Amino acid sequence: MRGLIGLGGTLACALSTAAAAQAPVTIDRAVYVERAINGSRSIEPATTLQRGDKVVLILTWQAHSATRGFTVSSRIPPTLLFQRAGSNSIEVSVDGGRSWGALDNMRVGNRVAAPEDVTNLRWKANASTGRMTFSAIVR
């Protein structure tokens, strides 16, 4: 894609979760863009993105009742190149969610998968509240 990508469209909506609006679990999503200003880095809420922007995506959840463990998954929007997850416990898929595991154990054809091959993320939520983060670059 060229130019700016609005966050009200594909990017924000493409993050799918296991919770629906009236489910016992609430999941909130936020997208931040990383900026380098005067030699220091900071993140700020993203309103629009341009190709090459580095972004940090944060998903937080809260279980409203005695919910047992559950799994949350997120599709990586095609407008993003996955870079890394904020936890080693997050599993990745490189085939649209058909198979899961650690990135080091995944293959694409005859080669070891690279971060930019990741299509989906998932993690097991065993606590009533939590957060998952990952970083990406806008294509």
N, C-alpha and C positions, 0 to 999 in steps of 0.2 A: 504494500500500500504506500502511496505517496502522501506527503503532507501530514496533516494532523489527524489523529484518531480521537474522536469524542468518546468520553468515558460513559456517557449515558446510553450508548448502544452496545455493540457486540462485546467489547472487552468486559464491561461490568456484568453483563447478562450471561456471559459464557462460563462463569465460575458456577458450577453446579454443586449442590450439596445434598446430603441425605435428609435434610430437614425441610419440611414444608411450612407454610406460614402459620398453621394452627397446630403444628406438632409440638411435643413436649420439649423440643430443643430449638433454641434460637441461634442462628448463625449470622453474624455480621461480616461484611467484607469491606476492605479499604485498600485503595491503591495510592502509593506514594511514588514520586519521582525523585531520583537522587540528583542533586546539583553540586557542582564543584564551584565554590566561590572563594576567591582569594586564597587558594591552596587548601581550603578545608572543605569537607564534604558534609552535606546535610540532606535530609529528606523533607519533602513538603507534600501536602495533599495534591494529587494530580487532578487537573481539570481537563487538560488536553495533553496529548503525547505526540512526539515526533519520532520518526525513524531514528534508531540509535539511542534513544533515551533508555537509561537504566531505571528499572522500576522495582519496588518492593511491594508485594501483595501480602496482606495480613488478613487471616480468617480467624475470628474468635467465636467460641460457642459457649452457651450456657444451657444446662439441662434444668428445666423448671420443676421436675418431679424426681422421684427415685428411679431415674432412667439407668438401666444397666449399660454396660459398655456398648458403644455403637461405632460404626465406621463412617468417616466423612471422606468424600472424594471430590476432586476438583479437576476439570478438564483444563488443560493449558490452552488458552485461545490461540488460534492459528496466527494471530498478529504478534505473538510473543515467542521468543526463544528462551526456554527455560535455562537458568544458570545453575542455581543450587537451592536446596531446601534448608530451612533453619534448624533441622533436626535429623539425626541419622535414623530415627525410627520411622520416618516417612518412606513409604514404598512408592515406586514409580512404575509406570507402564510406558512402553515404546510402541505399543500396537493398539492404541485406542481403548485400553482397559481390558483386553482379553487375558493378559498375563501380567503378574506383578512381582516385584522383588527389589533388591538393592540395585542401584545403577551399575555397579561393578559386575553384577551377575547377568545383566541383560545383554542381548545380542540383537543386532539388526543385520540380517543376512549372515555373512561370514565374519563380521567384525564386532568388536565390543561396542556397545552403545555409548554415545556421547551425550552430554547434557542437552544439546539442542535436538536430540531425538525424542526426548520425553514428551508424551502426549497427555498424560494424566498423573495425578498424585492422589494418594490416599493415606490415611492414618487412623489408628484405632484410638478412640477417645474413651478413656477409662475414668476420667474425673468429671465432676459436674460443670467445671469451667476450664477453658483452655484456649490456646492460641497456636496457630501454625503460620509460618511465614515462608515465603520463597521469593527469589529474585529472578528477574528476566530482563531481556533487552527487546525493545520494540523493533520488529522487522521493518 
